[in-house]
Amino acid sequence: MTTLSRDTSATAEREHIRLLREAGPARRLALALELSNMTREMAFAAIRRHEPSLTHDELVIRFVRLHYGEACSAMVSRCMEAKRSDEQPG
């Protein structure tokens, strides 16, 4: 049997697939969300290592630019600026 991953044995892959099939929809969703969160956290950490002086907002904007493009990051930047303006007293 050819496996989907080069670093996984056929036996381990069969067991993994069996366990996923036995898990209910809620458990599979939880696993997918956990993987997504870990991936996003690793991406943020990589950006932070490369540019440690970024503020949190700059980090978020850089993440969005890298993963979703310039237009999306510009929109996020405008939304963040509007939120900061709304939060200022006066």
Secondary structure, DSSP 8 states (H G I E B T S, - for coil): ---SSTTS-HHHHHHHHHHHHHS-HHHHHHHHHHHHHHHHHHHHHHHHHH-TT--HHHHHHHHHHHHH-HHHHHHHHHHHHHHHHHHS--
